[in-house]
Amino acid sequence: MAMEESNITTYMEVEAENSDSDKDQNWDDWENGDEEDDAMNSKLLCLFCDSTYTSCNVLLEHCASAHRFNFNTLRTTLALDFYGCFKLINYVRSKVAENNCWNCGIVCRSKEDLLNHLHEVASFDNGKLPWNDDEFLNPFLNEDALLYSFDDDDEGEDAVDNMPIDKVELLKDIEQISIDEADLTVETEENKPIASSLNGGKSASMIDTTLNNGFVAAEAGVSSYRNPDDLDSSLYIAKVAANKIKDVNKNYFGGYSSYGIHRDMISDKVRTDAYQKAIMENPSLLKGAVVMDVGCGTGILSLFAAQAGASRVIAVEASEKMATVAAEIAKDNNLLWIGSKNEASDQHNGVMEVVQGMIEELKSTQKVQPHSVDVLVSEWMGYCLLYESMLSSVLYARDQFLKPGGAILPDTATMFAAGFGRGGTSIPFWENVYGFNMSRIGKEIVKDASRIPIVDVIDSCDVITNSTVLQNFDLVTMKLEEMDFTAMVELELKGEISANGSTGSEPTTNWCYGVVVWFDTGFTGRFCKENPTTLSTSPHTPSTHWSQTILTFSEPIAMVSPGTLNIDKMSAVGTDACPAVKIQCRISVVRAAQHRSIDISMELTGIGPFGRKRNWPAQMFNLL
């Protein structure tokens, strides 16, 4: 601020020299006014911590580097207007005051925990900006200077001509905002609605246009003060976002055009046998039913359904290549339905029809009537259950095409977590490489793994704690936003486990290196009345192509069984001198901004034998 004061002083001296008559004037009020402005500017309070700045640019740079909150990127990506930015600032301040993460909604125990937890932008529920509420038009802090400064960054000398309404006047009139939706519904060649399968076919010119993961791409709802050109800008941003999603989908479905991937999946005996049993061994469910297979691939599940006696099987596949292949396979096996009901019956030599396209696009084609399907089947699961999964598409198909009371296979999914020991890392391998100690490499790999989730198989003998349920999903009733969740699990050593993983009689210290996550899907007796079954990816059952997902701690945590008395009460919990008897893991899984990806955060608390606790900084994992 010293430079600004110097400039003011120089300006006053020049004015004094150029005008003798000014000497008689009282400059005190003018100078005091400047001081008040300086005081106001000097109190630009950080959104997250107690730091204050005199420059809005410096404050926002601090928020981006220290707290992973990039205001300018959010503003551009979400096409936020002045009011959108105004609301965002008040929303963030309100959440920080409650020790809540503004992004994922996690409630932290303290402000320090919150600052450790803050992470890159993940996603927003169901494509709706959480701050898009008029309550955030009211300043959360009295005299919050940032609300009057954030817009200055984009204003140069030419900006005055582009802003005919004074910003202060806008703030005074802030309660008079109105949305004129009628102005948004006029369709021209330049602003034709962008129909997106990802938002249920909503037009991009409506109030909000979203990316598939719920991350908002552009907010096209405008206030009565908004420049009409902003609508074209929002449409352009929406088009860019839609094209980006199309590219991701193209790569995703293109990847499934490889026969090798389908061979791996079909060869996964645990997977394929579970589906075959559920479909083939439940005649009361499949006999005469209309079945829809979402993401049919080679059509193996549809072939099972046709073989089980379904009256009609609709196999939906987004990959053009695999849709063609699936139809040819059905034809080769005399299961393909050819022609229409009005054509000769000798052409109706099968019940299976293949529809090429995304399930979200099927409704507009009118090839399948709404709520006409008896059984919905899909192998939708991805790594860690939700990564690259087709769950959102299955839920869409359920809501659009399944009859009331219709069946979903599988109808449940459950995620589990457990702690793993040293044997679940690569350290033992590198300790003895043809007689040479290369443990340095193993330690580096473990360090890197604390930032990146690993998909690999964990041997059951390396699971050293109890297994606990992380999250349950009921596909019959769940909503799309339930894909984002936070859960707390508590891990304890299972029995008396020795350092090498075997059961022993003497209490020993064991080191927990991280959490392993897996899932089960259930074909329960709710629909599979004759033969319910379960598909499990547990480390305690035969391995599958999903393996398990490994989340490595930033540092291993020493553990002992409850009741161990030989403990140093003064040492830090989780060390060799004071091992933890329990580890509380707070795990959040959210759909990431990048389409089909997920973000995972993990917060750890070690509990010592006498109840003392120790918290570790939150860790972020992005499964890309």
C-alpha positions in Angstrom: 0.0 0.0 0.0 3.1 2.2 0.4 3.3 2.7 -3.4 -0.4 3.8 -3.6 0.2 6.4 -0.7 3.2 7.8 -2.5 1.1 8.3 -5.7 -1.6 10.1 -3.7 1.0 12.4 -2.1 2.6 13.3 -5.4 -0.8 14.0 -6.9 -1.7 16.4 -4.1 1.6 18.3 -4.3 1.2 18.9 -8.0 -2.4 20.1 -7.4 -1.1 22.5 -4.7 1.5 24.0 -7.0 -0.9 24.5 -9.9 -3.6 26.2 -7.9 -3.0 28.8 -5.2 -6.6 29.2 -4.6 -6.8 25.6 -3.5 -4.7 26.4 -0.5 -7.7 28.0 1.3 -9.8 24.9 0.8 -10.1 22.2 3.5 -8.5 19.1 2.1 -9.0 17.1 5.3 -12.2 15.4 4.2 -10.8 14.5 0.9 -7.7 13.0 2.4 -9.7 11.2 5.0 -11.9 9.8 2.2 -8.8 8.4 0.6 -7.7 6.9 3.9 -11.0 5.3 4.3 -10.7 3.8 0.8 -7.3 2.6 1.5 -8.5 1.0 4.7 -11.3 -0.7 2.9 -8.9 -2.0 0.2 -6.5 -3.1 2.8 -9.1 -5.4 4.3 -9.6 -7.9 1.5 -10.0 -11.0 3.7 -9.1 -14.4 2.3 -12.1 -16.7 1.7 -10.5 -19.5 3.8 -7.9 -18.2 6.2 -7.3 -15.1 8.2 -4.8 -13.5 5.7 -5.7 -10.1 4.4 -4.5 -8.4 1.2 -4.5 -5.0 -0.4 -4.8 -6.3 -3.9 -7.7 -8.5 -5.2 -5.4 -10.1 -7.7 -2.9 -11.1 -5.0 -5.7 -12.4 -2.7 -7.2 -14.6 -5.5 -3.7 -15.9 -6.4 -3.3 -16.8 -2.7 -6.6 -18.7 -2.8 -5.6 -20.6 -5.9 -2.1 -21.6 -4.6 -2.8 -22.1 -0.9 -6.4 -23.3 -0.9 -6.9 -24.8 -4.4 -9.7 -22.3 -5.1 -9.2 -20.8 -8.6 -11.8 -18.0 -8.7 -10.9 -16.9 -12.2 -11.0 -20.4 -13.7 -14.4 -21.1 -12.0 -15.7 -17.8 -13.3 -14.7 -18.6 -16.9 -15.6 -22.3 -16.9 -19.0 -21.7 -15.4 -19.6 -18.5 -17.3 -20.5 -16.7 -14.1 -21.8 -13.2 -14.5 -21.4 -10.5 -11.8 -24.2 -11.9 -9.7 -23.0 -15.4 -10.0 -19.6 -14.4 -8.7 -21.2 -12.3 -5.9 -23.2 -15.3 -4.8 -20.2 -17.6 -5.0 -18.1 -15.5 -2.7 -20.9 -15.4 -0.1 -21.6 -19.1 -0.4 -17.9 -20.0 0.1 -17.7 -17.7 3.2 -20.8 -19.2 4.7 -19.5 -22.8 4.2 -16.0 -22.0 5.6 -17.6 -20.4 8.7 -19.2 -23.8 9.4 -16.0 -25.8 8.6 -17.7 -27.2 5.5 -15.9 -27.9 2.2 -17.5 -25.5 -0.3 -16.9 -28.0 -3.0 -17.9 -31.5 -1.8 -19.8 -30.6 1.3 -17.6 -32.6 3.8 -18.0 -31.3 7.4 -14.5 -31.0 9.0 -13.8 -31.1 12.7 -11.9 -27.8 12.8 -10.8 -25.0 10.5 -7.4 -26.5 10.4 -8.8 -29.8 9.2 -10.8 -27.9 6.6 -7.7 -26.1 5.3 -5.9 -29.5 5.0 -9.0 -31.0 3.2 -9.5 -28.4 0.5 -9.1 -29.8 -2.9 -9.5 -29.2 -6.6 -13.0 -28.7 -8.0 -14.9 -32.0 -8.1 -18.5 -31.7 -9.1 -21.8 -30.2 -8.2 -25.0 -32.1 -7.4 -27.2 -32.9 -10.4 -25.7 -30.0 -12.4 -27.0 -27.3 -10.1 -24.8 -24.6 -8.7 -25.1 -24.8 -4.9 -24.8 -21.1 -4.6 -27.5 -20.3 -7.2 -29.9 -19.1 -4.5 -31.0 -15.5 -3.8 -30.0 -15.9 -0.1 -26.4 -15.6 -1.3 -27.1 -12.1 -2.7 -26.9 -10.9 0.9 -23.3 -10.3 2.0 -22.2 -12.9 4.5 -19.7 -10.5 6.0 -20.5 -6.9 6.7 -18.5 -4.6 4.6 -16.9 -7.4 2.6 -14.5 -5.4 0.4 -14.0 -8.4 -1.9 -17.6 -8.1 -3.1 -16.7 -4.7 -4.5 -13.3 -5.6 -5.8 -13.4 -9.0 -7.6 -14.8 -7.4 -10.8 -12.1 -4.8 -11.1 -9.6 -7.4 -12.5 -11.4 -7.4 -15.8 -11.8 -3.7 -16.1 -9.3 -1.6 -18.1 -9.6 1.8 -19.5 -11.9 0.4 -22.2 -14.1 -1.5 -19.8 -16.0 1.6 -18.8 -17.7 1.7 -22.2 -18.8 -1.9 -21.8 -20.3 -1.4 -18.4 -23.1 1.2 -18.7 -24.5 0.4 -15.2 -22.5 1.4 -12.2 -21.5 -1.6 -10.1 -22.5 0.2 -6.9 -25.9 0.8 -8.4 -26.1 -2.9 -9.2 -25.4 -3.8 -5.6 -28.0 -1.4 -4.4 -30.6 -3.0 -6.8 -29.5 -6.5 -6.1 -32.8 -7.5 -4.5 -34.7 -6.4 -7.7 -33.2 -9.1 -9.9 -35.7 -11.0 -12.1 -35.4 -13.8 -14.5 -37.1 -13.3 -17.9 -37.2 -16.9 -19.2 -39.5 -15.9 -22.1 -36.5 -14.1 -23.7 -34.6 -17.3 -23.6 -37.0 -19.5 -25.6 -36.8 -17.7 -28.9 -35.1 -20.0 -31.3 -32.9 -18.7 -34.1 -30.3 -20.3 -36.3 -27.6 -18.9 -33.9 -29.2 -20.1 -30.6 -30.9 -23.3 -31.4 -31.3 -25.4 -28.3 -28.5 -27.9 -27.8 -30.2 -31.2 -27.0 -27.9 -33.2 -24.7 -28.5 -36.8 -23.7 -26.5 -35.9 -20.6 -29.1 -33.6 -19.2 -32.3 -35.3 -20.2 -32.6 -33.4 -23.5 -32.8 -30.0 -21.9 -32.0 -27.0 -24.1 -28.7 -25.2 -23.5 -30.7 -22.0 -23.6 -32.6 -23.0 -20.5 -31.6 -22.1 -17.0 -28.7 -24.5 -16.7 -26.7 -26.7 -19.1 -24.6 -29.4 -17.4 -21.9 -31.8 -18.1 -22.7 -35.5 -17.6 -21.0 -35.8 -14.2 -23.1 -33.0 -12.8 -20.4 -30.4 -13.3 -22.0 -27.2 -14.6 -20.6 -26.0 -17.9 -22.5 -22.8 -18.3 -25.3 -20.9 -16.6 -27.5 -19.5 -19.4 -30.2 -18.0 -17.1 -29.9 -14.2 -17.3 -31.1 -11.4 -15.2 -32.8 -8.3 -16.5 -29.4 -6.5 -16.3 -27.5 -9.0 -18.3 -26.0 -8.0 -21.7 -27.9 -9.9 -24.4 -24.6 -10.9 -26.0 -23.9 -13.0 -22.8 -26.5 -15.5 -24.0 -24.5 -16.2 -27.2 -21.4 -16.4 -25.1 -23.1 -19.0 -22.8 -24.3 -21.0 -25.7 -20.8 -21.0 -27.1 -19.4 -22.3 -23.8 -22.2 -24.9 -23.6 -21.3 -26.1 -27.1 -17.7 -26.4 -26.2 -18.6 -28.4 -23.1 -20.9 -30.6 -25.1 -18.3 -31.3 -27.7 -15.8 -32.1 -24.9 -18.2 -34.7 -23.5 -18.7 -36.1 -26.9 -15.0 -36.5 -27.3 -14.7 -38.3 -23.9 -17.7 -40.6 -24.8 -16.1 -41.3 -28.2 -12.9 -42.3 -26.6 -14.7 -44.3 -24.0 -17.0 -46.3 -26.3 -14.2 -46.5 -28.9 -12.0 -48.2 -26.3 -14.7 -50.9 -26.0 -14.4 -51.6 -29.7 -11.3 -53.6 -28.9 -12.1 -57.3 -29.0 -9.4 -57.9 -26.4 -11.4 -56.0 -23.7 -14.4 -58.1 -24.4 -12.4 -61.2 -24.2 -11.1 -60.2 -20.8 -14.6 -59.5 -19.6 -16.2 -62.6 -20.9 -13.2 -64.7 -19.6 -13.8 -63.3 -16.2 -15.5 -66.4 -14.9 -16.8 -64.8 -11.7 -18.5 -62.0 -13.6 -20.0 -64.0 -16.5 -21.1 -66.9 -14.4 -22.9 -64.6 -12.0 -24.9 -63.0 -14.8 -25.6 -66.3 -16.5 -26.9 -67.8 -13.2 -29.1 -64.8 -12.5 -30.6 -64.8 -16.0 -30.8 -68.5 -16.8 -31.8 -69.9 -13.5 -34.7 -67.6 -12.6 -37.4 -68.6 -15.1 -40.2 -66.9 -13.3 -38.4 -63.6 -14.0 -37.3 -64.0 -17.6 -39.9 -66.3 -19.2 -41.9 -64.1 -21.6 -40.3 -60.9 -20.3 -39.3 -57.8 -22.3 -35.6 -57.3 -21.4 -33.4 -54.3 -22.0 -29.5 -54.7 -21.9 -27.8 -51.4 -21.4 -24.3 -51.4 -22.9 -24.6 -54.9 -24.5 -21.0 -55.1 -26.0 -20.8 -58.5 -27.7 -24.4 -59.1 -26.6 -23.6 -62.0 -24.2 -26.1 -60.9 -21.6 -28.8 -60.4 -24.2 -28.1 -63.9 -25.6 -28.5 -65.3 -22.2 -31.9 -63.5 -21.9 -33.1 -64.7 -25.3 -32.0 -68.2 -24.4 -33.9 -68.0 -21.0 -37.2 -67.4 -22.8 -37.5 -63.6 -23.0 -40.2 -62.5 -25.5 -38.2 -59.5 -26.6 -34.6 -58.4 -25.9 -33.5 -54.8 -26.7 -29.7 -54.7 -26.7 -28.5 -51.1 -26.6 -24.8 -50.4 -27.5 -23.2 -46.9 -28.1 -20.2 -48.2 -30.0 -21.2 -48.5 -33.7 -18.7 -51.2 -34.3 -19.8 -53.4 -31.4 -23.5 -52.8 -32.2 -22.9 -54.2 -35.6 -20.9 -57.2 -34.2 -23.6 -57.9 -31.6 -26.3 -58.0 -34.3 -24.2 -60.3 -36.4 -23.5 -62.6 -33.5 -27.3 -62.7 -32.7 -28.0 -63.5 -36.3 -25.4 -66.3 -36.4 -27.1 -67.9 -33.4 -30.6 -67.5 -34.9 -31.6 -65.1 -32.2 -31.8 -61.8 -34.1 -35.2 -60.3 -34.7 -35.5 -59.1 -38.3 -38.1 -56.9 -39.9 -41.3 -55.5 -38.4 -44.5 -57.0 -37.1 -46.3 -56.3 -40.4 -43.8 -58.3 -42.4 -43.8 -62.1 -43.1 -43.6 -64.1 -39.9 -40.8 -66.3 -41.3 -38.5 -63.3 -40.9 -39.2 -63.3 -37.1 -36.6 -65.9 -36.4 -35.4 -64.4 -33.1 -36.3 -62.0 -30.2 -33.1 -60.0 -30.0 -32.8 -56.5 -31.6 -29.7 -54.3 -31.4 -30.1 -50.6 -31.1 -27.0 -48.5 -31.8 -26.7 -45.3 -29.7 -26.5 -44.1 -26.1 -29.4 -45.0 -23.9 -30.1 -41.3 -23.2 -30.8 -40.9 -26.9 -33.1 -43.8 -27.2 -36.2 -42.0 -26.0 -36.2 -39.5 -28.9 -36.0 -42.3 -31.5 -39.3 -43.8 -30.2 -37.9 -47.3 -30.8 -38.9 -48.3 -27.3 -42.0 -47.1 -25.6 -41.7 -45.5 -22.2 -42.1 -47.9 -19.2 -42.5 -51.0 -21.4 -39.5 -53.1 -20.1 -40.0 -55.9 -17.6 -36.3 -56.5 -16.8 -33.3 -54.2 -17.0 -29.9 -55.9 -17.1 -26.5 -54.2 -17.4 -22.9 -54.9 -16.5 -22.3 -51.3 -15.6 -19.6 -51.5 -12.9 -16.2 -49.9 -13.2 -13.1 -49.9 -11.1 -13.9 -48.9 -7.5 -17.5 -49.6 -8.7 -18.0 -46.0 -9.9 -15.1 -45.2 -12.1 -16.1 -45.1 -15.8 -19.2 -46.9 -14.7 -22.5 -46.7 -16.6 -24.6 -46.4 -13.5 -26.0 -43.0 -14.5 -27.2 -44.6 -17.8 -28.8 -47.5 -16.0 -30.7 -45.1 -13.7 -31.8 -43.2 -16.8 -33.0 -46.4 -18.4 -34.8 -47.4 -15.2 -36.7 -44.1 -15.0 -37.6 -43.9 -18.7 -38.2 -47.5 -19.8 -38.7 -49.8 -16.8 -42.3 -50.7 -15.9 -43.4 -49.9 -12.4 -42.3 -52.8 -10.2 -39.9 -54.0 -13.0 -36.7 -55.8 -12.2 -33.1 -54.6 -12.3 -30.2 -57.1 -12.6 -28.1 -56.6 -10.4 -30.4 -54.7 -8.0 -27.9 -53.9 -5.2 -24.2 -52.8 -5.0 -22.1 -52.6 -1.9 -18.6 -51.0 -1.5 -16.3 -52.4 1.2 -13.0 -51.2 2.8 -10.3 -52.8 4.8 -6.7 -52.0 5.9 -3.8 -53.8 4.2 -0.3 -54.4 5.5 3.2 -54.3 4.1 2.7 -57.3 1.9 0.1 -55.3 -0.1 2.8 -52.9 -1.2 5.8 -53.4 -3.6 8.3 -53.0 -0.7 9.0 -56.8 -0.2 9.8 -57.3 -3.8 12.4 -54.6 -3.9 14.1 -55.6 -0.7 15.8 -58.6 -2.4 16.4 -58.4 -6.1 18.8 -61.3 -6.9 20.4 -60.7 -3.5 20.5 -56.9 -3.9 18.7 -54.4 -1.6 16.6 -52.1 -3.8 14.1 -51.1 -1.1 14.7 -47.4 -2.0 12.6 -48.0 -5.1 9.9 -49.7 -3.1 9.7 -46.7 -0.8 9.5 -44.2 -3.6 6.7 -46.3 -5.2 4.7 -46.3 -2.0 5.2 -42.5 -1.6 3.9 -41.9 -5.1 1.0 -44.3 -4.5 -0.2 -42.0 -1.7 -1.4 -39.6 -4.4 -2.6 -42.0 -7.1 -5.1 -44.8 -6.6 -3.8 -48.2 -7.7 -5.9 -50.9 -9.3 -4.4 -54.2 -8.4 -5.1 -57.5 -6.7 -4.5 -57.6 -2.9 -3.8 -61.1 -1.5 -6.3 -61.9 1.3 -3.4 -62.6 3.7 -2.3 -59.0 3.3 -5.6 -57.7 4.6 -4.8 -57.0 8.3 -8.0 -55.4 9.6 -11.7 -56.1 9.7 -13.7 -55.5 6.5 -16.4 -52.9 6.8 -19.2 -51.6 4.5 -18.3 -48.3 2.9 -21.6 -47.7 1.1 -24.8 -49.5 0.0 -26.7 -48.7 -3.2 -30.2 -49.9 -4.0 -30.6 -49.6 -7.8 -34.3 -49.8 -7.5 -34.7 -46.6 -5.5 -31.4 -44.7 -5.6 -31.0 -41.2 -7.2 -28.2 -40.0 -9.4 -26.8 -37.7 -6.7 -26.3 -40.6 -4.4 -23.3 -41.6 -6.5 -21.5 -38.8 -4.5 -21.2 -39.8 -0.8 -19.1 -39.5 2.3 -18.8 -42.4 4.8 -16.9 -43.2 8.0 -15.4 -46.6 8.6 -13.5 -47.9 11.6 -10.6 -50.3 11.2 -9.2 -52.7 13.8 -6.8 -55.5 13.5 -8.5 -58.8 12.9 -7.3 -61.1 15.7 -3.7 -61.2 16.7 -1.8 -60.7 13.4 1.9 -61.0 13.4 4.2 -58.8 11.4 4.2 -61.3 8.5 0.4 -61.5 8.4 -0.1 -64.8 10.2 -2.1 -65.3 13.4 0.0 -65.4 16.5 -0.4 -65.5 20.3 1.7 -62.6 21.3 0.5 -59.0 20.6 2.7 -57.5 18.0 2.8 -54.1 16.2 1.5 -54.3 12.7 1.8 -51.5 10.1 -1.2 -50.5 8.1 -0.2 -49.1 4.8 -3.5 -48.1 3.4 -7.1 -49.0 2.6 -8.2 -51.5 -0.1 -11.7 -50.9 -1.6 -13.8 -53.5 -3.5 -17.5 -54.1 -4.3 -20.2 -56.8 -4.5 -23.2 -56.6 -6.7 -26.3 -58.6 -5.7 -28.9 -60.4 -7.7 -31.1 -60.7 -4.7 -34.2 -62.7 -3.9 -36.3 -59.6 -4.5 -36.2 -60.5 -8.2 -34.2 -63.7 -8.5 -36.6 -65.8 -6.5 -35.4 -69.2 -7.6 -31.6 -68.6 -7.5 -30.3 -65.3 -6.0 -26.6 -64.8 -6.5 -23.7 -62.4 -5.7 -20.9 -61.1 -7.8 -18.0 -60.3 -5.5 -14.6 -58.6 -6.2 -13.4 -59.2 -2.7 -9.7 -60.1 -2.0 -11.1 -63.1 -0.1 -12.7 -64.5 -3.3 -11.4 -65.5 -6.7 -10.0 -62.4 -8.5 -11.9 -60.6 -11.3 -10.8 -58.1 -14.0 -11.9 -55.3 -11.6 -9.2 -56.3 -9.1 -9.3 -54.0 -6.1 -8.7 -50.3 -5.6 -5.8 -49.4 -3.3 -5.6 -46.1 -1.4 -2.1 -45.8 0.2 -1.6 -43.8 3.3 0.9 -40.9 3.2 2.7 -42.7 5.9 2.1 -46.2 7.4 0.3 -46.3 10.7 1.3 -48.7 13.5 -1.5 -50.8 15.0 -2.0 -53.2 17.9 -5.0 -55.0 19.2 -7.0 -53.4 22.0 -5.8 -54.3 25.5 -2.1 -54.0 24.8 -0.5 -52.2 27.8 3.1 -51.7 26.9 2.6 -48.3 25.4 4.4 -45.0 25.6 1.6 -42.6 26.4 3.6 -39.5 25.5 4.5 -40.6 21.9 2.5 -39.8 18.9 -0.4 -42.2 18.1 0.3 -44.5 15.2 4.0 -44.8 15.8 5.9 -47.9 16.9 6.0 -46.5 20.5 2.3 -45.8 20.6 0.4 -47.8 18.0 -3.2 -47.1 17.3 -5.9 -49.6 18.2 -8.3 -48.2 15.7 -8.1 -46.1 12.5 -11.1 -44.0 11.6 -11.3 -43.3 7.9 -13.5 -40.7 6.5 -13.8 -41.4 2.8 -15.6 -39.3 0.2 -16.3 -40.3 -3.4 -17.6 -37.8 -5.9 -18.0 -37.6 -9.6 -15.1 -35.5 -10.9 -15.2 -32.6 -13.2 -13.6 -34.7 -15.9 -16.3 -36.8 -17.5 -16.5 -40.5 -16.2 -13.8 -39.9 -13.6 -14.1 -39.9 -9.8 -12.4 -38.0 -7.0 -11.7 -39.7 -3.7 -10.7 -38.0 -0.5 -9.5 -39.8 2.6 -9.1 -38.3 6.2 -7.5 -40.5 8.9 -7.8 -40.4 12.7 -5.7 -42.8 14.7 -7.0 -43.7 18.2 -4.5 -44.9 20.8 -5.1 -47.5 23.6 -6.0 -44.7 26.1 -8.3 -42.8 23.8 -5.8 -40.2 22.5 -6.3 -39.2 18.9 -4.1 -38.1 16.1 -5.3 -36.7 12.7 -3.4 -36.9 9.4 -3.8 -34.4 6.6 -6.5 -35.2 4.1 -5.4 -37.1 1.0 -6.9 -36.6 -2.5 -7.0 -39.3 -5.2 -8.2 -38.8 -8.7 -9.1 -42.0 -10.6 -8.6 -40.9 -14.3 
